[in-house]
Amino acid sequence: MSPFSIPLSFSRRSTGSVETQNLTCVLEFHFVGFSEDPALQSLLFGLFLSMYLVTVLGNLLIILLIISDTHLHTPMYFFLCNLSLADMGFTSTMVPKMIVDIHTHSTVISYVGCLTQMSLFLICGCMDDLILTVMAYDGFVAICHPLHYQVIMNPRRCCFLVSVSFVASLFDSLLHNLILLPVTCFKAVEISNFFCDPSKLLNLTCDNTINHDIVMYLIGIVFGFFPISGILFSYYKIVSSILRVPSPEGKYKAFSTCGSHLLVVCLFYGSSLGVYLSASFSTSSRESAVASLMYTLVTPMLNPFIYSLRNRDIKRALQRTLNRIS
């Protein structure tokens, strides 16, 4: 048996019954396709490819602008650069495979490839989550403690916060792998999504689900409840501080500083909540896969537009770059 071979319980459908066949090893899983209509698949291929290219190019433009323009070498844009990098990785983990699958009419992924995709998905997804929390903290310091901002958000602390976010994301990925690698039995090989969703994989296991649920609840608290609580607390302090500003111009300037971040936070957590509710109340695997597109492709695609269209510094940096090129 190869190092990546594991026993599997595979469900084979027959007329009037479901036959369970024990296999000595499993080498692949199967995704749920969006459609079996060839004409619609061609349309989906063009649509998803265009959206993916816009996502990558938009986030790459943000990263290059921040790196090349010294006016953007501030903590806020340092975190934005890391957020764009995480968005690119998050989308690139799943969408290229999905596009190739649509083009080749295939829904297969290897066992090793599935675990690799799941690991990268968790790392980049958690980085998104934690960087958004760090950016909320940065906004809190900038608005509530402006005189101490340069001291508190010094380069060393900024790098430390990003490093901690990355290590925590690696830890989350490691925990999921430690749960799945010892699994000796799966109930099926069909994953009801277009990528190796960790929750879907755990639902396919035949092992004791109570231990899995306990670990997943703990992970949800650490990477869900704590970041959301931190963001809500930061914005509570920000709004309280802004309301004490006497002039309307000062209030508008303060709100515009954190408006883009707040919109991205609402998109990220709103789409994630929508996927969770869709999975809870919908019985269709395809509907669940379509809902997952919101936070895996649509949200990362919109983030560069939100930060560029609502941010004067980004617009000025883009104008300076274009002037240098011309």
C-alpha positions as CSV (number, residue, x, y, z in Angstrom):
1,M,0.0,0.0,0.0
2,S,1.4,3.4,-0.9
3,P,2.0,6.2,1.7
4,F,-1.1,8.0,0.5
5,S,-3.4,5.0,0.4
6,I,-6.2,4.8,2.9
7,P,-9.2,2.5,3.4
8,L,-12.5,3.9,2.2
9,S,-16.1,3.1,2.3
10,F,-17.5,3.8,-1.2
11,S,-21.2,4.0,-1.9
12,R,-22.2,2.5,-5.2
13,R,-25.8,3.1,-6.3
14,S,-27.7,0.2,-7.7
15,T,-31.4,-0.2,-8.6
16,G,-33.5,0.1,-5.4
17,S,-30.6,0.0,-3.0
18,V,-27.2,1.4,-2.1
19,E,-24.3,-1.0,-2.0
20,T,-21.3,-0.3,0.2
21,Q,-18.0,-1.6,-1.1
22,N,-14.8,-1.4,1.0
23,L,-11.8,-0.4,-1.0
24,T,-8.2,-0.9,0.2
25,C,-7.2,2.6,-0.9
26,V,-8.7,5.8,-2.4
27,L,-6.8,7.9,-4.9
28,E,-9.5,10.5,-5.7
29,F,-12.6,12.4,-4.8
30,H,-15.3,13.8,-7.0
31,F,-16.8,17.3,-7.0
32,V,-20.3,18.4,-7.7
33,G,-20.4,20.1,-11.1
34,F,-22.4,23.4,-11.7
35,S,-24.1,22.1,-14.8
36,E,-24.0,19.2,-17.3
37,D,-25.3,21.3,-20.2
38,P,-22.4,21.8,-22.6
39,A,-23.7,25.2,-23.8
40,L,-23.9,26.4,-20.2
41,Q,-20.5,25.0,-19.3
42,S,-18.9,27.1,-22.1
43,L,-20.6,30.2,-20.6
44,L,-19.5,29.3,-17.1
45,F,-15.9,28.7,-18.3
46,G,-15.7,32.2,-19.9
47,L,-17.4,33.9,-16.9
48,F,-15.3,32.3,-14.2
49,L,-12.1,32.8,-16.2
50,S,-12.9,36.5,-16.6
51,M,-13.7,36.9,-12.9
52,Y,-10.5,35.1,-11.9
53,L,-8.3,37.3,-14.1
54,V,-10.0,40.4,-12.8
55,T,-9.4,39.2,-9.2
56,V,-5.7,38.4,-9.8
57,L,-4.9,41.5,-11.8
58,G,-6.8,43.8,-9.4
59,N,-5.1,42.5,-6.3
60,L,-1.8,42.4,-8.0
61,L,-2.2,46.1,-9.0
62,I,-2.9,47.0,-5.4
63,I,0.2,45.1,-4.2
64,L,2.5,46.7,-6.9
65,L,1.2,50.2,-6.2
66,I,1.8,49.8,-2.4
67,I,5.3,48.4,-3.0
68,S,6.4,51.0,-5.6
69,D,4.9,54.2,-4.1
70,T,6.6,55.4,-0.9
71,H,3.6,57.5,0.0
72,L,1.8,54.2,0.7
73,H,4.5,52.8,3.0
74,T,2.2,53.1,6.1
75,P,0.8,50.4,8.4
76,M,-2.7,50.5,6.8
77,Y,-1.4,49.9,3.3
78,F,1.1,47.3,4.6
79,F,-1.9,45.3,5.9
80,L,-3.9,46.0,2.7
81,C,-1.0,44.6,0.7
82,N,-1.0,41.4,2.8
83,L,-4.8,41.2,2.5
84,S,-4.6,41.4,-1.3
85,L,-1.9,38.7,-1.3
86,A,-4.1,36.5,0.9
87,D,-7.1,37.1,-1.5
88,M,-5.0,36.1,-4.5
89,G,-3.9,32.9,-2.8
90,F,-7.4,32.2,-1.5
91,T,-8.9,32.4,-5.0
92,S,-6.0,30.7,-6.8
93,T,-6.3,27.7,-4.5
94,M,-9.7,26.7,-5.9
95,V,-10.8,28.7,-9.0
96,P,-8.1,27.5,-11.5
97,K,-8.9,23.9,-10.7
98,M,-12.6,24.6,-11.1
99,I,-12.0,26.3,-14.5
100,V,-9.9,23.4,-15.8
101,D,-12.6,21.0,-14.6
102,I,-15.3,22.9,-16.5
103,H,-13.1,22.9,-19.6
104,T,-12.2,19.2,-19.5
105,H,-15.6,18.1,-18.2
106,S,-13.9,16.5,-15.2
107,T,-14.9,16.5,-11.5
108,V,-12.0,14.5,-10.1
109,I,-9.3,15.5,-7.7
110,S,-6.7,13.2,-6.2
111,Y,-6.6,12.4,-2.5
112,V,-3.3,14.2,-2.0
113,G,-4.4,17.1,-4.2
114,C,-7.6,17.4,-2.1
115,L,-5.7,17.6,1.2
116,T,-3.3,20.1,-0.3
117,Q,-6.1,22.3,-1.7
118,M,-7.9,22.1,1.7
119,S,-4.7,23.1,3.5
120,L,-4.0,26.1,1.2
121,F,-7.7,27.1,1.4
122,L,-7.5,27.2,5.3
123,I,-4.2,29.1,5.3
124,C,-5.4,31.8,2.9
125,G,-8.9,32.0,4.3
126,C,-7.7,32.4,7.9
127,M,-5.2,35.0,6.8
128,D,-8.0,37.0,5.3
129,D,-10.0,36.7,8.5
130,L,-7.1,37.7,10.8
131,I,-5.7,40.4,8.6
132,L,-9.2,42.0,8.5
133,T,-9.1,41.9,12.3
134,V,-5.6,43.5,12.4
135,M,-6.8,46.2,10.0
136,A,-9.7,47.0,12.4
137,Y,-7.2,47.3,15.2
138,D,-5.1,49.6,13.1
139,G,-8.1,51.8,12.4
140,F,-8.9,51.9,16.1
141,V,-5.4,53.1,17.0
142,A,-5.4,55.6,14.2
143,I,-8.7,57.2,15.2
144,C,-8.8,56.7,19.0
145,H,-5.1,57.3,19.7
146,P,-3.8,59.4,16.8
147,L,-0.9,61.0,18.9
148,H,0.5,57.6,19.7
149,Y,-0.2,55.9,16.4
150,Q,3.4,56.0,15.1
151,V,4.7,54.6,18.3
152,I,2.1,51.8,18.7
153,M,1.9,50.8,15.0
154,N,5.7,50.7,14.4
155,P,7.1,48.5,11.6
156,R,8.2,45.9,14.1
157,R,4.7,45.5,15.5
158,C,3.1,45.5,12.1
159,C,5.4,42.6,11.0
160,F,4.7,40.8,14.2
161,L,0.9,41.0,13.8
162,V,1.1,39.7,10.2
163,S,3.5,36.9,11.3
164,V,1.2,35.9,14.1
165,S,-1.7,35.8,11.7
166,F,0.2,33.5,9.3
167,V,1.3,31.2,12.1
168,A,-2.2,31.0,13.4
169,S,-3.4,30.1,9.9
170,L,-0.8,27.4,9.6
171,F,-2.0,26.0,13.0
172,D,-5.6,25.9,11.8
173,S,-4.6,24.0,8.6
174,L,-2.5,21.6,10.7
175,L,-5.4,20.9,13.0
176,H,-7.6,19.9,10.1
177,N,-5.0,17.7,8.6
178,L,-4.4,16.0,12.0
179,I,-8.2,15.2,12.1
180,L,-8.4,13.9,8.5
181,L,-5.1,12.1,8.0
182,P,-5.9,9.3,10.5
183,V,-9.4,8.7,9.0
184,T,-9.8,5.1,7.9
185,C,-13.2,5.3,6.4
186,F,-15.3,7.6,4.3
187,K,-19.0,7.3,3.6
188,A,-18.7,8.5,0.0
189,V,-16.2,10.0,-2.4
190,E,-18.5,12.8,-3.7
191,I,-17.8,16.2,-2.2
192,S,-20.9,18.5,-2.4
193,N,-18.9,21.5,-3.5
194,F,-16.6,22.6,-6.3
195,F,-13.5,22.4,-4.0
196,C,-12.2,20.4,-1.0
197,D,-14.3,22.2,1.6
198,P,-13.0,21.1,5.1
199,S,-16.6,20.9,6.5
200,K,-17.7,18.7,3.6
201,L,-14.8,16.4,4.0
202,L,-15.4,16.0,7.7
203,N,-19.1,15.2,7.0
204,L,-17.9,12.3,4.8
205,T,-15.9,10.6,7.5
206,C,-17.2,7.5,9.3
207,D,-15.2,8.1,12.5
208,N,-16.6,9.4,15.8
209,T,-18.1,12.8,14.9
210,I,-18.3,14.0,18.5
211,N,-14.6,14.5,18.8
212,H,-14.6,16.2,15.4
213,D,-17.4,18.5,16.4
214,I,-15.6,19.5,19.6
215,V,-12.4,20.4,17.7
216,M,-14.4,22.3,15.0
217,Y,-16.3,24.3,17.7
218,L,-13.0,25.3,19.3
219,I,-11.6,26.3,15.9
220,G,-14.8,28.3,15.2
221,I,-14.4,30.1,18.5
222,V,-10.7,30.9,17.9
223,F,-10.9,31.9,14.2
224,G,-14.6,33.1,14.1
225,F,-15.8,34.5,17.4
226,F,-12.6,36.2,18.6
227,P,-11.9,38.0,15.3
228,I,-15.5,39.1,14.9
229,S,-15.5,40.3,18.6
230,G,-12.3,42.2,18.0
231,I,-13.7,43.9,14.9
232,L,-16.9,44.8,16.6
233,F,-15.1,46.2,19.7
234,S,-12.7,48.2,17.5
235,Y,-15.6,49.8,15.5
236,Y,-17.5,50.4,18.8
237,K,-14.6,52.5,20.0
238,I,-14.1,54.1,16.5
239,V,-17.8,55.2,16.3
240,S,-17.8,56.5,19.9
241,S,-14.6,58.5,19.1
242,I,-16.0,59.9,15.8
243,L,-19.3,61.0,17.4
244,R,-17.3,63.2,19.8
245,V,-15.7,65.1,16.9
246,P,-17.4,68.5,16.7
247,S,-17.0,69.3,13.0
248,P,-18.9,67.5,10.2
249,E,-15.8,67.5,8.0
250,G,-13.8,65.8,10.7
251,K,-16.5,63.1,11.1
252,Y,-16.7,62.5,7.4
253,K,-12.9,62.2,7.1
254,A,-12.8,59.7,10.0
255,F,-15.6,57.6,8.6
256,S,-14.1,57.6,5.1
257,T,-10.8,56.3,6.6
258,C,-12.5,53.1,7.8
259,G,-15.4,52.9,5.3
260,S,-13.7,50.7,2.8
261,H,-12.5,48.2,5.4
262,L,-16.0,48.1,7.0
263,L,-17.5,47.3,3.6
264,V,-15.0,44.5,2.9
265,V,-15.7,43.1,6.4
266,C,-19.4,43.0,5.7
267,L,-18.9,41.3,2.4
268,F,-16.5,38.7,3.8
269,Y,-18.5,37.7,6.9
270,G,-21.9,38.3,5.2
271,S,-21.0,35.9,2.3
272,S,-19.6,33.4,4.8
273,L,-22.8,33.5,6.8
274,G,-24.8,33.1,3.6
275,V,-22.9,30.0,2.7
276,Y,-23.5,28.5,6.2
277,L,-27.2,29.3,6.1
278,S,-27.5,27.9,2.5
279,A,-25.8,24.7,3.6
280,S,-28.1,24.4,6.6
281,F,-31.4,24.9,4.8
282,S,-30.7,23.8,1.2
283,T,-30.8,20.2,0.2
284,S,-29.2,20.8,-3.2
285,S,-25.4,20.4,-3.5
286,R,-25.3,22.7,-6.6
287,E,-27.0,25.5,-4.6
288,S,-24.4,25.1,-1.9
289,A,-21.6,25.3,-4.5
290,V,-23.1,28.4,-6.1
291,A,-23.3,30.0,-2.6
292,S,-19.7,29.2,-2.0
293,L,-18.7,31.2,-5.1
294,M,-19.7,34.4,-3.2
295,Y,-16.8,34.3,-0.7
296,T,-14.3,32.3,-2.8
297,L,-14.5,34.4,-6.0
298,V,-16.9,37.4,-5.8
299,T,-15.6,39.0,-2.6
300,P,-11.9,38.8,-3.5
301,M,-12.7,40.2,-6.9
302,L,-14.6,43.2,-5.4
303,N,-12.0,44.1,-2.7
304,P,-9.6,45.9,-5.1
305,F,-12.4,48.0,-6.5
306,I,-13.6,48.9,-3.1
307,Y,-10.2,50.0,-1.9
308,S,-9.3,51.8,-5.2
309,L,-12.6,53.6,-5.9
310,R,-13.1,54.8,-2.4
311,N,-9.4,55.6,-1.6
312,R,-7.8,58.9,-2.7
313,D,-4.3,57.6,-1.8
314,I,-4.6,54.6,-4.1
315,K,-6.0,56.8,-6.9
316,R,-3.1,59.3,-6.5
317,A,-0.5,56.5,-6.4
318,L,-2.1,55.0,-9.6
319,Q,-1.9,58.5,-11.3
320,R,1.7,59.0,-10.3
321,T,2.6,55.5,-11.6
322,L,0.8,56.2,-14.9
323,N,2.6,59.6,-15.2
324,R,6.0,57.9,-14.7
325,I,5.2,55.3,-17.3
326,S,4.1,57.9,-19.9
